[in-house]
């Protein structure tokens, strides 16, 4: 069947959950010091973004929130957003936290700092990654998993019935119902959870009226509503076809249109709708999703029917051919989507997106092996069935030939009987004529006696002809060899289904990772625009005594090969700024046997800093942070830091 290839470079045009959009530049520049208070903050991204009710937050050095003006897009630019600032901010270091919605429908968030007048210690913690509510994020991902699987089950089972035409479709009603209800439930679930997912808040905000209104007005919400309407039409079509032996041509066309529409609700609101070559990407995504659904849903349908010995081999053969077409579509669209997401071969190993893709390709290899096993099993089963039915066909032809010979014998016998009767009538007629001359008064009833006596003579040869028995129409039971092949096919298909679940999980993780092309574009534009690519690391520590725990925020700017500046701020257990008698940081590169290199921190009166930390080689460095809280209490914590060229 070669069914395993189906998810090669999948999927379903799913979009990255943690963003296709990346920050291109900021104004003021991250880490910069400006003489006077800026009038506004402007962010520019690699693609168009949407704003939320609370897209910008500005925190002063005391970690107090600054009241901002109305946020909006820069005139004529869908990829740039701006918010107005108060006339006088004061002096010191300010922290900007932002959150927007990418064009592929997924939230993007981050933070940066700038200083007015001069840099200063700040109580605001600069987040090192996107702020998400774990419960909302987890529930939303579960909803996405269920929606993908349900769509595959619904579309794939329907395609299996329409193309493979199994003689008994009653067992397939259950997967159709499960797929339809699960898709409907997951879509409603995602619709209500959309607002808190975008805002990064808890699931309790799912019923907030303002959030629901924002969801209805956005493209992702409209796509979910369209999915529900298309699903209702699909259910109506299935109910209309219930009880019919085969679907009509009009029903097949309408079903195909509805399937394409369902696929568009994913492609039109997620990854394929943003980035380069959007029309081609959306077409590829729709084809990819439909091919995946036909393969995965068809596998489940076949697995449902296989335990029943009445499944004809022609059904399995038709599905094998259908799967082959799906494989071709998936390979072509998958290669294109991977090229679009990666951008370069080096991104396979240099980016998280590429490494997850490699893990998925390893799972796809297992699917290929399972698919080859299934195809070989189908071939053997078809051969055994053909060899078993050939002698039966020959016996049937012999039986039919015997029947024809018997009929010819019966006709010949009947012809001889008729001739004998005619001759007998002629003889009886002559005798009757002579007798009538001698006895003219014979009764007419007596004359009819010979006729009545002759009837059994004509019918007896016909009744004596044996009637041949027709071959039984019932399907013969499986031979031991066929039973063994059927069990082997069930095992191989079950293996494909199990591994495909693993591939779907890896795919969802992949769609939640920033594509390599977007990451490279963001890094290039940041450097060309003079935007520092600062490395921010949070180092938690605990000395095992009350009050002697907290975290150190270490900012390495720009986080590249060569000279860097380093700033370290220590926070206590309550999140407030604290001072420590000593703080040391050193860097080691184990792969090149470099280090440790002491950062030589200096106490700047509330925070620790170094004007020059030279890191000569790119790679993953080990940053060892030693915090001494008292004369006798100290602890060391090691964290990895990525240094790029």
C-alpha positions as CSV (number, residue, x, y, z in Angstrom):
1,X,0.0,0.0,0.0
2,X,2.9,2.3,0.6
3,X,0.6,4.0,3.0
4,X,3.4,5.1,5.3
5,X,4.6,7.9,3.0
6,X,1.3,9.7,3.5
7,X,2.6,12.0,6.2
8,X,5.9,12.7,4.6
9,X,6.5,16.3,5.6
10,X,2.9,16.6,6.7
11,X,0.5,18.4,7.3
12,X,-2.6,19.6,6.7
13,X,-1.4,22.8,6.2
14,X,-1.3,23.2,10.0
15,X,0.2,26.5,11.1
16,X,2.8,27.1,13.8
17,X,1.2,27.5,17.1
18,X,3.9,29.7,18.4
19,X,4.1,31.8,15.4
20,X,5.1,32.2,11.8
21,X,5.6,36.0,12.4
22,X,8.8,37.1,14.0
23,X,9.8,40.5,15.3
24,X,11.8,42.4,12.6
25,X,12.6,45.7,14.4
26,X,11.6,47.9,17.3
27,X,11.6,51.7,17.8
28,X,13.1,52.5,20.2
29,X,15.7,49.8,19.6
30,X,16.1,47.0,22.1
31,X,18.6,47.9,24.8
32,X,19.1,51.5,23.4
33,X,19.4,54.7,25.5
34,X,17.6,57.7,24.2
35,X,18.0,61.3,25.5
36,X,14.3,62.2,25.6
37,X,11.1,60.4,26.0
38,X,9.9,58.8,22.7
39,X,6.4,59.7,21.6
40,X,5.5,56.2,20.6
41,X,6.6,52.6,20.4
42,X,6.6,50.9,17.0
43,X,7.0,47.2,16.3
44,X,7.6,45.7,12.8
45,X,7.1,42.0,12.0
46,X,8.0,39.7,9.2
47,X,4.3,39.4,8.2
48,X,1.0,41.1,9.0
49,X,-0.3,40.8,12.6
50,X,-3.5,41.6,14.5
51,X,-3.9,43.5,17.8
52,X,-5.5,42.4,21.0
53,X,-7.2,44.6,23.7
54,X,-4.0,44.5,25.7
55,X,-1.3,44.1,23.1
56,X,1.2,46.6,24.8
57,X,2.3,46.9,28.4
58,X,5.0,49.3,29.5
59,X,6.6,48.9,33.0
60,X,8.8,51.6,34.6
61,X,12.0,50.8,36.6
62,X,9.8,50.3,39.7
63,X,7.8,47.6,37.9
64,X,4.7,50.0,37.8
65,X,2.5,49.9,34.7
66,X,2.5,53.0,32.6
67,X,-0.8,54.2,31.0
68,X,-0.6,54.1,27.3
69,X,-2.6,55.5,24.4
70,X,-4.6,53.7,21.8
71,X,-2.7,51.0,19.8
72,X,-3.1,50.6,16.1
73,X,-1.4,49.7,12.8
74,X,1.0,52.1,11.1
75,X,-0.8,53.8,8.2
76,X,-0.6,51.5,5.2
77,X,1.3,48.8,7.0
78,X,-0.3,45.6,8.2
79,X,3.0,44.3,9.5
80,X,3.7,47.3,11.8
81,X,1.9,48.3,15.0
82,X,2.3,51.4,17.1
83,X,1.2,52.7,20.5
84,X,1.4,56.3,21.8
85,X,3.3,57.1,25.0
86,X,2.8,59.8,27.7
87,X,4.7,63.0,27.1
88,X,7.1,62.5,30.1
89,X,8.2,59.0,31.1
90,X,10.9,59.9,33.4
91,X,14.4,58.5,33.4
92,X,15.7,54.9,33.7
93,X,15.2,51.6,32.0
94,X,11.7,50.7,30.8
95,X,10.4,47.3,29.9
96,X,7.9,46.7,27.0
97,X,5.9,43.5,26.9
98,X,3.9,42.9,23.7
99,X,1.5,40.3,22.3
100,X,-0.1,40.2,18.9
101,X,-1.8,37.6,16.7
102,X,0.1,36.4,13.6
103,X,-1.5,36.2,10.2
104,X,-1.5,32.4,10.6
105,X,-3.9,32.9,13.6
106,X,-1.4,32.1,16.3
107,X,-0.4,34.5,19.1
108,X,3.1,36.0,19.2
109,X,4.6,37.7,22.3
110,X,7.8,39.0,23.7
111,X,9.5,41.9,25.5
112,X,12.4,44.3,25.2
113,X,13.9,47.2,27.1
114,X,15.0,50.8,26.4
115,X,16.3,53.5,28.7
116,X,15.6,57.2,28.8
117,X,18.5,59.4,29.9
118,X,20.6,56.5,31.3
119,X,20.2,52.8,32.1
120,X,19.1,51.9,35.6
121,X,18.3,48.8,37.6
122,X,14.7,47.7,37.0
123,X,12.4,45.5,39.1
124,X,10.5,44.4,35.9
125,X,11.4,40.9,34.8
126,X,12.1,40.6,31.1
127,X,10.5,37.4,29.9
128,X,12.8,35.1,28.0
129,X,10.0,33.5,25.9
130,X,6.3,33.9,25.0
131,X,3.9,34.1,28.0
132,X,1.2,31.4,27.7
133,X,-1.3,30.0,30.1
134,X,-0.3,26.3,30.4
135,X,-3.9,25.1,30.9
136,X,-5.3,27.1,28.0
137,X,-2.4,26.2,25.7
138,X,-2.7,22.5,26.6
139,X,-6.5,22.4,26.1
140,X,-6.3,24.3,22.8
141,X,-3.7,21.9,21.5
142,X,-5.9,18.9,22.5
143,X,-8.7,20.5,20.6
144,X,-6.5,20.8,17.5
145,X,-5.4,17.2,17.8
146,X,-9.0,16.0,18.0
147,X,-10.1,18.2,15.1
148,X,-7.4,16.8,12.8
149,X,-8.1,13.2,13.7
150,X,-11.9,13.6,13.5
151,X,-11.6,15.3,10.0
152,X,-9.4,12.4,8.8
153,X,-11.9,9.8,10.2
154,X,-14.9,11.5,8.6
155,X,-13.5,12.3,5.2
156,X,-11.4,9.2,4.9
157,X,-14.3,6.8,5.8
158,X,-16.6,8.5,3.4
159,X,-14.0,8.3,0.6
160,X,-13.5,4.6,1.4
161,X,-17.2,3.9,1.0
162,X,-17.4,5.9,-2.2
163,X,-14.3,4.6,-4.0
164,X,-13.7,1.1,-2.5
165,X,-17.4,0.2,-2.4
166,X,-17.5,-2.5,0.3
167,X,-20.5,-4.8,0.0
168,X,-21.5,-4.2,3.6
169,X,-21.2,-0.6,4.9
170,X,-23.1,-1.0,8.1
171,X,-19.9,-1.4,10.3
172,X,-18.6,1.9,8.9
173,X,-21.5,3.9,10.3
174,X,-19.8,4.0,13.7
175,X,-16.5,5.7,12.5
176,X,-18.6,8.2,10.5
177,X,-20.6,9.1,13.5
178,X,-17.6,9.3,15.8
179,X,-15.7,11.5,13.3
180,X,-18.6,13.8,12.7
181,X,-19.5,14.3,16.4
182,X,-15.9,14.7,17.4
183,X,-15.2,17.3,14.7
184,X,-18.3,19.2,15.7
185,X,-17.4,19.1,19.5
186,X,-13.8,20.1,19.0
187,X,-14.7,23.0,16.7
188,X,-17.1,24.4,19.3
189,X,-14.5,23.8,22.0
190,X,-11.9,25.7,19.9
191,X,-14.3,28.6,19.2
192,X,-14.9,29.3,22.9
193,X,-11.3,28.8,23.8
194,X,-10.0,31.1,21.0
195,X,-10.1,34.4,23.0
196,X,-8.2,33.2,26.1
197,X,-5.7,31.4,23.8
198,X,-5.0,34.6,21.9
199,X,-4.7,36.7,25.1
200,X,-2.7,34.1,27.0
201,X,-5.2,34.0,29.9
202,X,-6.8,31.1,31.7
203,X,-9.7,28.9,30.4
204,X,-12.2,30.9,32.6
205,X,-12.2,33.6,30.0
206,X,-13.8,31.3,27.4
207,X,-17.3,32.7,28.2
208,X,-16.3,36.4,28.3
209,X,-18.7,38.2,26.0
210,X,-16.0,40.7,24.7
211,X,-13.7,37.8,23.9
212,X,-16.4,35.9,22.0
213,X,-17.2,39.1,20.0
214,X,-13.5,39.4,19.1
215,X,-13.4,35.8,18.0
216,X,-16.5,36.2,15.8
217,X,-14.8,39.3,14.1
218,X,-11.5,37.5,13.5
219,X,-10.6,35.2,10.6
220,X,-9.9,32.2,12.8
221,X,-13.3,32.5,14.4
222,X,-15.0,32.8,11.1
223,X,-13.2,29.8,9.8
224,X,-14.4,27.7,12.8
225,X,-18.0,28.9,12.2
226,X,-17.7,28.0,8.5
227,X,-16.4,24.6,9.5
228,X,-19.6,24.0,11.6
229,X,-21.8,24.9,8.7
230,X,-20.0,22.7,6.3
231,X,-20.1,19.8,8.8
232,X,-23.9,20.3,9.1
233,X,-24.2,20.1,5.3
234,X,-22.0,16.9,5.2
235,X,-24.2,15.2,7.9
236,X,-27.4,16.1,5.9
237,X,-25.8,14.6,2.8
238,X,-24.9,11.3,4.6
239,X,-28.4,11.0,6.1
240,X,-29.9,11.5,2.6
241,X,-27.7,8.7,1.2
242,X,-28.5,6.3,4.1
243,X,-30.1,3.1,2.9
244,X,-29.0,3.5,-0.8
245,X,-26.7,0.7,-2.1
246,X,-24.4,3.2,-3.9
247,X,-24.1,7.0,-3.7
248,X,-25.3,9.0,-6.7
249,X,-23.0,11.0,-8.9
250,X,-24.5,14.2,-7.6
251,X,-23.8,13.1,-4.0
252,X,-20.2,12.3,-4.9
253,X,-19.6,15.7,-6.4
254,X,-21.3,17.5,-3.5
255,X,-19.3,15.4,-1.0
256,X,-16.0,16.3,-2.7
257,X,-16.9,20.0,-2.6
258,X,-17.7,19.8,1.1
259,X,-14.4,18.0,1.8
260,X,-12.5,20.7,0.0
261,X,-14.4,23.3,2.0
262,X,-13.5,21.7,5.3
263,X,-9.9,21.6,4.3
264,X,-10.0,25.3,3.5
265,X,-11.1,26.1,7.0
266,X,-7.6,25.0,8.1
267,X,-5.6,26.3,5.2
268,X,-7.3,29.7,5.1
269,X,-6.7,30.5,8.8
270,X,-3.4,29.0,9.6
271,X,0.2,28.6,8.3
272,X,-0.5,28.5,4.6
273,X,-2.3,31.8,4.7
274,X,0.9,33.7,5.7
275,X,4.4,34.0,4.3
276,X,5.5,33.5,0.7
277,X,3.5,32.1,-2.2
278,X,0.2,32.2,-0.3
279,X,-2.2,30.9,-3.2
280,X,0.1,28.0,-4.0
281,X,0.7,27.3,-0.3
282,X,-3.1,27.1,0.4
283,X,-3.7,24.8,-2.6
284,X,-0.9,22.6,-1.5
285,X,-2.2,22.6,2.1
286,X,-5.7,21.6,1.0
287,X,-4.5,18.7,-1.1
288,X,-2.1,17.6,1.7
289,X,-4.9,17.6,4.2
290,X,-7.4,15.7,1.9
291,X,-4.7,13.1,1.0
292,X,-3.9,12.6,4.6
293,X,-7.6,12.2,5.5
294,X,-8.2,9.7,2.7
295,X,-5.2,7.6,3.9
296,X,-5.7,7.7,7.6
297,X,-9.5,7.5,7.6
298,X,-9.3,4.8,5.0
299,X,-6.9,2.8,7.2
300,X,-9.4,3.0,10.1
301,X,-12.2,1.9,7.8
302,X,-10.2,-1.0,6.5
303,X,-9.2,-2.0,10.0
304,X,-12.9,-2.0,11.0
305,X,-13.9,-4.3,8.1
306,X,-10.9,-6.7,8.2
307,X,-12.1,-8.8,11.2
308,X,-15.1,-9.8,9.0
309,X,-14.3,-12.6,6.7
310,X,-16.8,-11.3,4.1
311,X,-14.5,-8.4,2.9
312,X,-13.7,-9.1,-0.8
313,X,-10.1,-8.8,-1.9
314,X,-11.2,-6.3,-4.5
315,X,-12.0,-3.8,-1.7
316,X,-8.5,-4.1,-0.3
317,X,-7.0,-3.8,-3.8
318,X,-9.0,-0.6,-4.5
319,X,-7.9,1.0,-1.3
320,X,-4.3,0.1,-2.0
321,X,-4.6,2.0,-5.3
322,X,-6.3,4.9,-3.6
323,X,-3.6,5.0,-1.0
324,X,-1.0,5.0,-3.8
325,X,-2.5,8.2,-5.3
326,X,-2.6,9.7,-1.8
327,X,1.1,9.0,-1.3
328,X,1.9,10.8,-4.6
329,X,0.0,13.9,-3.6
330,X,1.5,13.8,-0.1
331,X,5.1,13.5,-1.3
332,X,4.8,16.4,-3.8
333,X,2.9,18.8,-1.4
334,X,5.0,17.7,1.6
335,X,8.3,18.5,-0.1
336,X,7.0,21.9,-1.1
337,X,5.8,22.7,2.4
338,X,9.1,21.6,3.9
339,X,11.0,23.8,1.5
340,X,8.7,26.7,2.3
341,X,9.1,26.2,6.0
342,X,12.9,25.5,6.2
343,X,14.3,27.8,3.6
344,X,17.7,26.0,3.5
345,X,19.2,22.5,4.1
346,X,21.3,23.7,7.0
347,X,18.0,24.6,8.9
348,X,17.4,20.9,9.3
349,X,20.1,20.7,12.0
350,X,20.5,24.3,13.0
351,X,16.8,25.1,14.0
352,X,14.3,23.4,16.3
353,X,11.9,23.2,13.3
354,X,14.4,21.2,11.3
355,X,15.2,18.8,14.2
356,X,11.6,18.1,14.8
357,X,11.1,17.5,11.1
358,X,13.9,15.0,11.2
359,X,12.2,13.1,14.0
360,X,9.0,13.0,12.0
361,X,10.9,11.7,9.0
362,X,12.2,8.8,11.2
363,X,8.6,8.0,12.1
364,X,7.6,8.2,8.5
365,X,10.3,5.6,7.7
366,X,8.6,3.2,10.0
367,X,5.3,3.9,8.2
368,X,6.9,3.1,4.9
369,X,8.0,-0.3,6.2
370,X,4.5,-1.0,7.5
371,X,3.0,0.1,4.2
372,X,5.4,-2.3,2.3
373,X,4.4,-5.1,4.6
374,X,0.7,-4.4,4.0
375,X,1.2,-4.3,0.2
376,X,3.1,-7.6,0.2
377,X,0.3,-9.2,2.3
378,X,-2.4,-8.0,-0.1
379,X,-0.4,-9.4,-3.0
380,X,-0.1,-12.8,-1.4
381,X,-3.7,-12.9,-0.4
382,X,-4.9,-12.0,-3.9
383,X,-2.7,-14.7,-5.4
384,X,-4.1,-17.4,-2.9
385,X,-7.7,-16.3,-3.6
386,X,-7.2,-16.4,-7.4
387,X,-5.7,-19.9,-7.2
388,X,-8.5,-21.2,-5.0
389,X,-11.3,-19.7,-7.2
390,X,-9.9,-21.0,-10.5
391,X,-10.7,-24.7,-9.9
392,X,-14.1,-23.7,-8.6
393,X,-14.7,-21.8,-11.8
394,X,-13.7,-24.8,-13.9
395,X,-16.0,-27.0,-11.9
396,X,-18.8,-24.6,-12.5
397,X,-18.2,-24.6,-16.2
398,X,-18.2,-28.4,-16.2
399,X,-21.5,-28.4,-14.4
400,X,-23.0,-26.0,-16.8
401,X,-21.8,-28.1,-19.7
402,X,-23.3,-31.3,-18.1
403,X,-26.6,-29.5,-17.7
404,X,-26.6,-28.5,-21.4
405,X,-25.8,-32.1,-22.4
406,X,-28.7,-33.4,-20.2
407,X,-31.0,-30.9,-21.7
408,X,-30.0,-31.9,-25.2
409,X,-30.6,-35.6,-24.3
410,X,-34.0,-34.7,-22.9
411,X,-35.0,-32.9,-26.1
412,X,-33.8,-35.9,-28.2
413,X,-35.8,-38.3,-26.0
414,X,-38.9,-36.1,-26.2
415,X,-38.6,-36.0,-30.0
416,X,-38.5,-39.8,-30.2
417,X,-41.6,-40.1,-27.9
418,X,-43.5,-37.6,-30.1
419,X,-42.7,-39.7,-33.2
420,X,-43.8,-42.9,-31.5
421,X,-47.1,-41.2,-30.5
422,X,-47.7,-40.1,-34.1
423,X,-47.1,-43.6,-35.3
424,X,-49.3,-45.1,-32.6
425,X,-52.1,-42.7,-33.5
426,X,-51.8,-43.6,-37.1
427,X,-52.1,-47.3,-36.1
428,X,-54.9,-46.8,-33.7
429,X,-56.7,-44.6,-36.2
430,X,-56.7,-47.4,-38.8
431,X,-58.0,-49.9,-36.4
432,X,-60.8,-47.6,-35.3
433,X,-61.9,-47.1,-38.8
434,X,-62.3,-50.8,-39.3
435,X,-64.1,-51.2,-36.0
436,X,-66.4,-48.3,-36.8
437,X,-67.6,-50.1,-40.0
438,X,-68.5,-53.1,-37.9
439,X,-69.8,-51.2,-34.9
440,X,-71.1,-47.8,-36.0
441,X,-72.8,-47.0,-32.7
442,X,-69.6,-46.8,-30.5
443,X,-69.9,-44.3,-27.7
444,X,-67.8,-41.1,-28.1
445,X,-66.5,-41.4,-24.5
446,X,-64.9,-44.7,-25.3
447,X,-63.2,-43.2,-28.3
448,X,-61.5,-40.6,-26.0
449,X,-60.0,-43.4,-23.9
450,X,-56.9,-43.9,-26.0
451,X,-56.1,-40.2,-25.9
452,X,-56.3,-40.1,-22.1
453,X,-54.2,-43.1,-21.8
454,X,-51.5,-41.7,-24.0
455,X,-50.7,-38.6,-21.8
456,X,-48.6,-40.4,-19.3
457,X,-46.6,-41.9,-22.1
458,X,-45.6,-38.4,-23.4
459,X,-44.8,-37.0,-19.9
460,X,-42.9,-40.0,-18.4
461,X,-39.6,-39.4,-20.4
462,X,-39.6,-35.7,-19.4
463,X,-40.1,-36.5,-15.7
464,X,-37.3,-39.0,-15.8
465,X,-34.7,-36.4,-16.9
466,X,-32.5,-35.5,-13.9
467,X,-32.5,-31.8,-13.0
468,X,-28.9,-30.5,-12.3
469,X,-28.2,-28.4,-9.2
470,X,-27.0,-24.9,-9.5
471,X,-23.7,-23.9,-7.7
472,X,-24.4,-22.3,-4.3
473,X,-24.3,-18.5,-4.3
474,X,-23.0,-18.3,-0.8
475,X,-19.4,-17.2,-0.4
476,X,-17.1,-20.0,0.6
477,X,-15.3,-20.0,3.9
478,X,-11.7,-18.8,4.0
479,X,-8.9,-21.4,3.7
480,X,-6.2,-21.6,6.4
481,X,-3.8,-19.8,4.2
482,X,-6.3,-17.0,3.5
483,X,-7.1,-16.7,7.2
484,X,-3.3,-16.3,8.0
485,X,-2.9,-13.6,5.3
486,X,-6.0,-11.8,6.7
487,X,-4.6,-11.8,10.2
488,X,-1.2,-10.5,8.9
489,X,-2.9,-7.7,7.0
490,X,-4.8,-6.7,10.2
491,X,-1.6,-6.5,12.1
492,X,0.2,-4.4,9.5
493,X,-2.7,-2.0,9.2
494,X,-2.9,-1.7,13.0
495,X,0.8,-0.9,13.1
496,X,0.3,1.8,10.5
497,X,-2.5,3.4,12.5
498,X,-0.4,3.3,15.7
499,X,2.6,4.9,14.0
500,X,0.5,7.5,12.3
501,X,-0.7,8.7,15.7
502,X,3.0,9.3,16.6
503,X,3.5,11.2,13.3
504,X,0.4,13.3,14.0
505,X,1.8,14.2,17.5
506,X,5.2,15.2,15.9
507,X,3.4,17.2,13.3
508,X,1.4,19.2,15.8
509,X,4.7,19.9,17.7
510,X,6.2,20.9,14.3
511,X,3.3,23.3,13.6
512,X,4.0,24.8,17.0
513,X,7.6,25.7,16.2
514,X,8.8,28.8,14.4
515,X,9.8,27.8,10.8
516,X,13.5,28.0,9.9
517,X,12.8,30.4,7.1
518,X,11.0,32.9,9.4
519,X,13.7,32.6,12.1
520,X,16.5,33.2,9.5
521,X,14.6,36.2,8.0
522,X,14.0,37.7,11.4
523,X,17.6,37.4,12.4
524,X,18.8,38.9,9.1
525,X,16.5,41.8,9.3
526,X,17.2,42.5,12.9
527,X,21.0,42.6,12.3
528,X,20.6,44.8,9.2
529,X,18.3,47.1,11.1
530,X,20.7,47.3,14.0
531,X,18.3,45.5,16.4
532,X,20.4,43.7,19.0
533,X,19.7,40.0,19.3
534,X,20.2,39.9,23.1
535,X,20.3,36.7,25.0
536,X,18.2,36.7,28.2
537,X,18.6,33.8,30.6
538,X,16.7,33.3,33.9
539,X,18.7,31.4,36.5
540,X,16.7,30.2,39.5
541,X,18.5,29.5,42.7
542,X,17.7,28.1,46.1
543,X,20.2,27.9,49.1
544,X,17.8,25.8,51.1
545,X,17.1,28.4,53.8
546,X,14.0,30.7,54.3
547,X,14.3,33.8,52.1
548,X,17.5,32.5,50.4
549,X,16.0,31.7,47.0
550,X,15.1,33.6,43.9
551,X,16.4,34.1,40.4
552,X,19.0,36.0,38.4
553,X,18.1,37.6,35.1
554,X,21.2,37.6,32.9
555,X,21.2,39.7,29.7
556,X,24.1,39.0,27.3
557,X,24.0,41.7,24.5
558,X,24.1,41.0,21.6
559,X,24.7,37.3,22.3
560,X,27.0,36.8,19.4
561,X,30.6,35.8,18.7
562,X,33.0,38.5,19.9
563,X,32.6,41.2,22.5
564,X,29.3,41.3,24.6
565,X,28.1,43.3,27.5
566,X,26.5,41.5,30.4
567,X,23.9,42.7,33.0
568,X,22.7,40.6,35.9
569,X,19.8,41.5,38.2
570,X,19.0,39.4,41.3
571,X,15.3,39.0,42.4
572,X,14.1,37.6,45.7
573,X,11.3,35.0,46.4
574,X,8.7,37.8,46.2
575,X,9.9,38.9,42.8
576,X,11.4,42.1,44.2
577,X,14.9,43.4,43.6
578,X,17.5,42.3,46.1
579,X,21.2,42.8,46.6
580,X,23.8,40.1,47.2
581,X,27.4,40.4,48.5
582,X,28.9,38.5,45.6
583,X,27.8,37.4,42.1
584,X,30.2,35.5,39.7
585,X,29.5,34.3,36.1
586,X,31.8,32.3,33.9
587,X,31.5,30.7,30.5
588,X,32.7,27.3,29.2
589,X,32.5,25.7,25.8
590,X,32.9,21.9,26.4
591,X,32.8,20.9,22.8
592,X,35.9,23.0,22.0
593,X,37.5,22.7,25.4
594,X,37.4,26.5,25.9
595,X,37.0,28.1,29.3
596,X,36.1,28.8,31.9
597,X,36.1,32.5,31.0
598,X,35.3,34.8,33.9
599,X,32.9,37.6,33.1
600,X,34.5,39.8,35.8
601,X,31.2,41.3,37.1
602,X,31.2,44.7,38.9
603,X,28.6,45.8,41.4
604,X,26.9,48.8,39.8
605,X,24.9,49.6,43.0
606,X,21.9,47.3,42.7
607,X,22.8,45.3,39.7
608,X,26.0,43.6,38.4
609,X,27.5,44.3,35.0
610,X,30.5,43.7,32.7
611,X,31.3,46.0,29.8
612,X,33.2,43.3,27.9
613,X,32.6,39.5,27.8
614,X,34.5,38.1,24.9
615,X,33.2,34.8,23.5
616,X,35.3,33.7,20.5
617,X,33.4,30.7,19.1
618,X,29.8,30.1,18.3
619,X,28.0,27.2,19.9
620,X,26.2,26.3,23.1
621,X,28.2,27.6,26.0
622,X,27.7,26.6,29.7
623,X,27.1,29.7,31.8
624,X,27.9,29.1,35.5
625,X,26.3,31.6,37.9
626,X,27.5,31.6,41.5
627,X,25.3,33.5,44.0
628,X,26.7,34.2,47.5
629,X,23.8,35.4,49.7
630,X,25.7,35.5,53.1
631,X,29.3,34.9,54.3
632,X,28.7,31.2,54.4
633,X,25.8,30.5,52.0
634,X,26.4,30.3,48.3
635,X,25.2,28.2,45.4
636,X,26.2,27.7,41.7
637,X,23.8,27.0,38.9
638,X,24.7,26.2,35.3
639,X,22.6,27.1,32.3
640,X,23.2,26.7,28.5
641,X,23.5,29.8,26.4
642,X,23.4,29.8,22.6
643,X,26.0,32.1,21.0
644,X,25.6,32.7,17.3
645,X,27.9,34.2,14.7
